[in-house]
Amino acid sequence: MEQIEAVTDMILQSKKIVVFTGAGFSTESGVPDFRSPGGVWDTFDPSELNYQNILRSEEIREKYWRMHRMFWETIREAEPNAGHYAVTELNDMGKLDCVITQNTDGLHQKAGIPDDMVLELHGTMQWVDCLDCGKRYPRGHAHDKMLAGELVPRCDSCNGILKPATVAFGQMMPQRETRESEERSSSCDMLLAAGSSLVVYPAAQMPVIAKRSGARLVIINLTPTPHDHHADIVINEKTGETLSRIVARVREKLQA
C-alpha cells in the first residue's frame, strides 16, 4: 500500500514523533467508545453527569459512580492491542517524543511506555481523587468499596467526595498536561494522530499546532475528521492494524 510506504519513510526521516491517540485507538482492545452507538452515553446523559452536578448532588454522584463502575470493569481486564505495542516499538527505536492521549485507560503504559512520556489530557481511570483533601487512591480501592456496598465511595481520611481522576464535563482540563501537550506538539517534526475523531477541544487542536509549526501530520482513523485537510497523509483504516504494519515496515527498512 502506497500510503503505508509513505508514512514509513516519514518515520524514518523523523527524530521527534508525537503520537496522538483517541478512543478509536483502544476499541481494538475491547474498550468501548463513549460516543459510538451503544456506548456509555446511550445509557447515561453526559450533560446531567457534569462536574457541578457531581459536586452538589448525591443522586448524581451515585449515577456517576454506577457509570464508572461499568466502565472500570471493562478497563481493568483490557490488554494493549497491536497499535499500543507499535507505539512502544517506536519508543524503543528512539523515535518517540511522547504520547498525547484522550484515553483514560492506561493501555499505553501497560504496553510499556513510561508514565512520564504519556500526557493524559482527559485524566486517568487508574486513580481516584478526594475532592476535599486531595488524597489519591488506586481505582481498585474505590471499586472494592462499591462491592462492599458503598454506592458512593468516600475518602478514608476525611470522608470527602471521591471521584475518578478523569475529566468530567464542565471540569477544567489538567493544566500541566495541556500546556506540555501544546509545547510538544509545536516542537515535534511529525505528529501521528490515530483513532481520534478530532472534534473534542482543546485536545483536537494538537495536530493543527504541530502542522502549523512545520511538522508532518498523519491521520489514521476509520472515519474522516475535520482536520483531514491539514494532513500530509490520511488513512481511513483500523488504527492498530495499520500502525502495526507501518512500524513493521520501519523495522524492516532499518534492518536492511
N, C-alpha and C positions, 0 to 999 in steps of 0.2 A: 504493500500500500504506500503510495507516494507520500501521503501526509505523515505516516509513521517515520519514514526515512528523513523527511524534512525536520521533524521535531527532534529526532535522534541527532542530527547534525547540529541543531541549535544547542542541545545539551552539551555535546562535545566541545562546542566553541565557548560555552559559558563557564564562569567561575563562581558565580554568586546567584544561585537559583532560590527563589521563594516559591514554595508550593502552597497554594491557597485552596482549602477544601471546604465543601458544604455537605448538606445532608445526603446527596446522591452518592457521595463517596463511601458512605457506611451502609447503604442499603444492601450492598452485596455481602455484608456481614450479618444480614438479618435485622438490622436496626431500622425501624420504620421511619419514614419521613413524616414529620408532624403535619405537613400541609397537603400531602397526597390524599386522594380519595381513600377513605377507610382509615386514615391516620388519626392521631390523637385529637386533632381539632374538629373532627367529625363527631366526637363523643363529648368533648368539653369546649366551652366557649372561651376563647383566649381573651376577649375583651372583658369578660367577667373575672378571670383569674389574673387581673393586673396587680401591680405591686401595691398600690394604695389600698385596694380591697383586701389584699393579704394582710396588711398591717392592721386594718380596722375590724375585720370580721372573722370570728372563729369558724363560722359556717363556710366561708370561702377558703380558710386555711385547711379545713377538713377536706374540701373538694380538691384543693391544690395538691395536698399530700396523697390523696387517692389516685390522682392522675400520675404523680411522680412515682408512686409505688408500682403502678402498671409498667411504666417505662423502665424503672430500675431493674425489675425482674427480667427484662429483655437485655438490658445493657450489661449486667454483671455476667451473663452467660456468653455474650458476643465475643467473637475472636476476630483479629485483624484479617482482612482479605488480601488478595494479590496486590491491590493498589497500595495498601499500607506498607507492605513489605517492599514494594518497588521504591517508595519514597525513602525507606530506611536504607535501601541499597544505594540510592543517590547520595545519601549522607556518608555511607561507607566509602564511596568514591571520592569524597571531598568536594562534591558539587553543591551541596545543600547549605544555604544560609540559615533558613528557618522554615517552619511550617506555621502558616496563619490559618486557623480553622474556625468555622462557625459551629462545629460539632462539639458536643459536651460529653462524648462517650469515652474519651481517654484511649481510644484504639491506636492512635499514633504512638503514644508512649508504650502501650502494650506490645507494639511491633518493634520497639527498640529505639525510638527517637528520644533523646534525653529531655527531661522536663523543661530545662531552660531553653530549648530550641523550639518549643511549641507555644504559640501565642493563642490562647483560647478566648476569642472575642465575646463569646456568649456564656463564658463560665464553664464549670465542670460538674458533672453528675457524681464525681468521685468523693466529694466532700459536702458537709452540711455546716452552715454557719449560724451562730446565735446572733440575732439582730439586736440583742440588748447588750451583752457583754463582749461579743466578738469571738468567743471561743469556737474553735473548729473541730469537728468530729468526722471520722470516716463515715461515708454514706451507709455502710453496713450497720453501723451503730444505731442510726435512726430507724433503719429497716427492722432491726431486732426489736426495738421499742414498739413499732407498729404491730409486729407479730405477737407481742406480749399484750396487746390490747389498747395501746395509745393511738387514738385516731389522729391526734395532732401531737407529735413528739415535742417535748420541751427540753430545754437545756438542763443538764445535770447540775451545773454550778449555780445558776441564778433563776432557773425556771422560766427563762425568757423564751421568746419565739424562735424556733428553729426553722431554717429554710434551706433547701438545696442550694449549693453555691453556683447556680445557674442564673442568668439574667432574665428576670420576669418582664412581661410587658409593662412599660412605664418606669422601669428601673434603669438607673444610669449604667452605661457601658463601663467596663473596668478601664480606668484612665491610663494606667501604665501600659496595659496590653494594646489599647487603641493607639496610643502615641507611638509605641515601639513598632507596631504594625505599619503605621504610616511612614516611619523612618526607614524601616527595612524595605518597604515597597519602593520608596523613592531612590534607594541606593543599590538595588539588585540589577543584574544585567539580563535576567529572564524571570518572568513570573508565569507559573503554570497553574491555572485555575481549573479545578476538577470537581465535578459533582455539585456545583452551586448554580442556582437559578439567577444569581446576581441581582436580586431585587430588594434584599434587606440591607438597609444602610445603618451605620456608616461602613459596615463590612464590605459591601459591594463596591465601594469606591477604591479599594486597594488595587485591583487590576488596572484601573484608569490612572491612578497615581503612578504606578510602575511604567505604564506605556508613555505617559507624558514626560517622564523623567529619562526616557531613552531606552528602556528595557524592551526586549521582545516579549510578546504576550501570546500565550497559547491557551485556548479554552477547550476543555473536554467536558461535554455534558450531553446527556441523552436528548435534551430538547434545546432549541435556540434560547439565547439570553439577550437582554437589552444591550449588552456590551460587545456582542459579536463583531460589530463593525470596527471596533478598536483593535481587534486581534490580528496577529500575523497569520495564525492558523486556527481554524475551528474544526473540531472533530465531534460529531454527534453520535457517540457510541458509549457503551458502558465504561465507566472510568477505570475500574480495577483491571479489567481485561486489557484495555487499551494501554494504560500506563505500564502494565507488566510487559507487554510486547515491546513498548518503546525502550524500557530500561534493559530488556534482554538484548536488543539491538545495540544499545550503547555499550553493553558489556562485550558483545562480540567484536565490535569495532575497536575497542580498547585493547582487546587481546590479540587482534590480528597483527 
